[in-house]
């Protein structure tokens, strides 16, 4: 049954039901009268119903045609939406799952969530702190986006730089070391709080770098996430090396001081990555742009930003 119906036939049916006149329907469709008359004949055969019959004041619909007149516009609108769908701000109803470590969530979520609440109030964001297996999970639709220190991606994925992270030291604001000269020896003598990330992200790499430089000091205090570490150093003479954006966020909430490391630590690049299956989806494209705009707003140097969707295909 469906195989015998041309979409143009449904458009013609809609015009006939609206105008109840072959000539007027043809004019509405930009056609001559004969093809519309032939279409009406075919439609009568498809629906096994007269649809429109002659009356004293023109054509009148049959009961079946009246039912079609109520349902057909909605069906045609649905088909139009399927073919030419774009992002309708404020109407996106969905749940988007984003894999991002806790420290990236500290940076991105505070400015991102109010923006989404205003522009896409029916969108739910669910974050997952685990980046392990992100590529496979992106491909299988278990997550929609990933944010983190992801240097490259295989074919079929897209990557967009969000920002480059430099590191800073966090100490409690009344830490006795702040009254001393800040040197490599002073830093090396401190006990560190370190994040047990479980992946080769910025925390594990800076940890390895401090070990190589023989600057990690005594056995570090291992904690599960950056907020737990921050609360620990508020009440203890510990030092926590974190990305500077994270340090700025946390120090605005807790009595902590930010100090530059006494040595240059290798910066790392934070990227947004997604799978090709979502690349042209208008909703996801919009969300990627909003995340990138928020990330650009966290830049520590003025004048640094990104074009609208400056991704790279790997």
C-alpha positions in Angstrom: 0.0 0.0 0.0 2.6 2.5 1.0 4.8 1.6 -1.9 2.1 2.8 -4.3 1.8 6.3 -2.7 4.0 9.1 -4.1 4.6 11.9 -1.6 3.5 14.3 -4.3 0.1 12.5 -4.3 -0.3 13.4 -0.6 0.5 17.0 -1.3 -2.1 17.0 -4.1 -4.6 15.4 -1.7 -3.9 18.1 0.9 -4.6 20.8 -1.7 -7.8 19.1 -2.9 -9.1 18.7 0.6 -8.3 22.3 1.5 -9.7 24.0 -1.7 -12.3 21.3 -2.7 -11.9 22.5 -6.2 -9.6 20.9 -8.8 -8.8 24.2 -10.5 -8.0 26.0 -7.3 -5.9 23.1 -6.0 -4.0 23.0 -9.3 -3.3 26.8 -9.0 -2.1 26.3 -5.4 0.3 23.5 -6.5 1.5 25.4 -9.6 0.1 22.8 -11.9 -2.4 22.7 -14.7 -5.8 21.2 -14.1 -5.4 17.8 -16.0 -2.6 16.3 -13.9 -4.6 17.2 -10.7 -7.7 15.6 -12.1 -5.7 12.4 -12.9 -4.2 12.5 -9.4 -7.7 12.6 -7.9 -8.6 9.6 -9.9 -5.5 7.7 -8.6 -6.2 8.8 -5.0 -9.7 7.5 -5.2 -8.3 4.1 -6.2 -5.6 4.2 -3.5 -8.1 4.9 -0.7 -11.0 3.0 -2.3 -13.1 6.0 -1.6 -14.6 8.8 -3.7 -13.0 11.4 -1.4 -14.6 14.4 -3.1 -18.0 14.3 -4.9 -20.0 16.9 -6.6 -22.5 18.9 -4.6 -24.8 21.9 -5.3 -22.2 24.4 -4.5 -19.1 22.5 -5.6 -17.2 19.5 -4.4 -17.9 18.1 -0.9 -15.8 15.6 1.0 -16.8 12.1 2.0 -16.6 11.2 5.7 -13.4 9.4 5.0 -12.0 12.5 3.3 -13.0 14.6 6.4 -11.0 12.3 8.6 -8.0 12.6 6.2 -8.3 16.4 6.3 -7.8 16.3 10.1 -4.8 14.0 10.1 -3.0 14.7 6.8 -1.6 18.2 7.7 0.1 16.8 10.8 1.5 13.9 8.8 2.9 16.2 6.1 4.4 18.5 8.8 6.2 15.5 10.3 7.6 14.5 6.9 8.7 18.1 6.3 10.4 18.0 9.7 12.2 14.8 8.9 13.5 16.1 5.6 14.4 19.7 6.6 15.1 19.5 10.3 17.1 22.3 11.9 17.8 23.2 15.5 14.9 25.0 17.1 16.3 26.7 20.1 14.4 25.9 23.3 12.7 22.9 21.8 15.4 20.3 22.1 14.2 17.6 24.4 16.9 15.1 25.0 19.6 13.8 27.4 23.2 14.3 26.3 25.9 12.3 28.0 29.3 13.9 28.1 32.5 12.2 29.4 34.7 14.7 31.1 37.0 14.4 34.1 35.8 16.2 37.3 38.4 19.0 37.0 37.1 19.8 33.5 33.5 19.8 34.8 34.6 22.3 37.4 35.8 24.6 34.6 33.0 24.2 32.0 29.8 23.4 33.9 29.4 26.6 36.0 29.2 28.8 32.9 27.6 26.2 30.6 24.6 25.1 32.7 22.9 28.5 33.1 23.3 29.1 29.4 21.7 25.8 28.5 18.9 26.4 31.1 18.1 29.6 29.2 18.5 28.4 25.6 17.6 24.7 25.8 15.6 24.3 29.1 14.4 20.8 28.1 17.9 19.5 27.5 19.5 17.3 30.3 23.3 17.1 30.6 24.7 13.9 32.2 28.4 13.9 32.9 30.7 10.9 33.3 34.0 11.4 34.9 35.5 8.4 33.2 37.3 9.0 29.9 38.5 5.4 29.6 37.1 3.8 26.4 35.7 7.1 25.2 36.2 6.4 21.5 34.3 3.1 21.6 31.5 4.6 23.8 31.2 7.5 21.3 30.8 5.2 18.4 28.2 3.0 20.2 26.2 6.0 21.4 26.8 5.4 25.1 28.1 9.0 25.3 27.6 11.8 22.9 30.7 14.0 23.5 34.0 13.7 25.4 36.2 16.4 26.9 39.7 15.9 28.0 43.4 15.6 27.1 42.8 13.7 23.8 45.6 14.4 21.5 44.5 12.6 18.3 41.5 10.5 17.2 41.2 7.8 14.5 39.3 8.1 11.3 35.6 8.7 11.8 36.0 11.1 14.7 36.2 14.8 15.0 38.3 16.8 17.4 38.2 20.5 18.4 40.7 22.2 20.6 39.1 24.0 23.6 42.1 25.5 25.4 45.6 24.8 26.6 46.1 24.2 30.3 49.0 25.5 32.3 49.5 24.4 35.9 49.4 26.2 39.2 49.9 25.3 42.9 47.1 25.5 45.5 47.9 25.9 49.2 45.8 26.9 52.1 45.8 30.7 52.4 47.6 30.6 55.8 50.1 28.0 54.8 53.5 28.8 56.5 55.4 28.3 53.3 53.8 31.4 51.9 55.8 33.5 54.3 59.0 31.9 52.9 60.9 32.4 49.7 59.2 30.3 47.1 62.0 28.1 45.5 62.3 24.7 44.0 63.7 23.4 47.4 60.7 24.9 49.2 58.3 23.3 46.8 60.1 19.9 46.8 59.9 19.8 50.6 56.1 20.0 50.6 53.8 17.0 50.8 51.6 16.8 47.7 47.9 15.9 47.3 47.6 14.0 44.0 44.6 12.9 42.0 44.2 9.2 41.2 42.9 9.6 37.7 43.5 6.1 36.4 44.1 7.5 32.9 46.9 9.3 31.1 45.4 12.7 31.5 47.0 16.0 32.7 47.1 14.9 36.3 48.9 11.7 35.7 51.4 13.3 33.3 52.2 16.2 35.6 52.7 13.6 38.4 55.1 11.7 36.2 56.9 15.0 35.4 57.3 15.9 39.0 58.7 12.5 39.8 61.2 12.8 36.9 62.3 16.2 38.3 62.5 14.7 41.8 60.1 17.3 43.0 57.2 15.2 44.4 58.6 15.4 47.9 57.3 12.9 50.5 54.8 10.2 49.8 51.8 12.0 48.3 48.3 11.9 49.7 46.2 10.1 47.0 42.6 11.4 46.6 39.9 10.5 44.2 39.0 13.9 42.7 40.1 17.5 42.6 37.3 18.8 45.0 38.2 16.2 47.6 41.9 17.2 47.3 41.0 20.9 47.6 39.0 20.3 50.8 42.0 18.3 52.1 44.5 21.0 51.6 42.3 23.7 53.3 43.0 22.0 56.6 46.5 20.6 56.0 49.9 21.7 54.9 49.7 20.1 51.5 50.2 21.4 48.0 48.0 20.5 45.0 49.2 21.0 41.5 46.2 21.6 39.2 45.3 23.3 35.9 45.2 27.1 36.5 41.6 27.4 35.4 40.7 24.8 38.1 42.8 26.6 40.7 41.0 29.9 39.9 37.6 28.3 40.2 38.3 26.6 43.5 40.2 29.5 45.1 37.1 31.6 44.5 35.2 29.3 46.8 37.7 28.2 49.4 40.4 29.9 51.5 43.2 28.9 49.2 46.2 30.7 47.6 47.4 30.2 44.0 51.1 30.1 43.4 53.0 29.5 40.2 55.1 26.3 40.2 58.8 27.0 40.7 59.6 25.1 37.5 57.9 25.2 34.1 55.6 22.2 33.8 54.5 21.0 30.4 51.1 22.4 29.4 48.5 20.2 27.9 45.7 20.7 25.4 42.1 20.0 26.3 39.9 19.0 23.4 36.3 18.2 22.6 35.8 15.0 20.6 32.8 13.4 18.9 31.9 10.7 16.4 31.0 11.2 12.8 27.5 9.9 13.4 26.7 13.1 15.3 28.7 15.5 13.2 26.0 16.9 11.1 23.2 16.7 13.6 22.0 20.3 14.1 21.3 19.8 17.8 24.8 18.4 18.5 26.4 21.0 16.4 24.7 23.8 18.4 25.8 22.2 21.7 29.4 21.9 20.5 29.4 25.5 19.6 28.1 26.5 23.0 30.7 24.4 24.8 33.5 25.9 22.6 32.2 29.4 23.3 32.2 28.7 27.1 35.7 27.3 26.8 36.9 30.4 24.9 35.4 32.5 27.7 37.7 30.8 30.2 40.9 31.8 28.3 43.4 33.4 30.6 44.7 35.7 27.9 42.3 38.2 26.3 41.7 38.0 22.6 42.0 34.3 22.3 39.0 32.5 20.9 37.7 30.1 18.2 35.7 30.3 15.0 32.2 28.9 15.1 33.0 25.2 14.7 36.7 24.9 14.0 36.9 21.1 14.3 39.5 18.9 12.7 38.8 15.5 11.2 41.2 12.8 12.1 
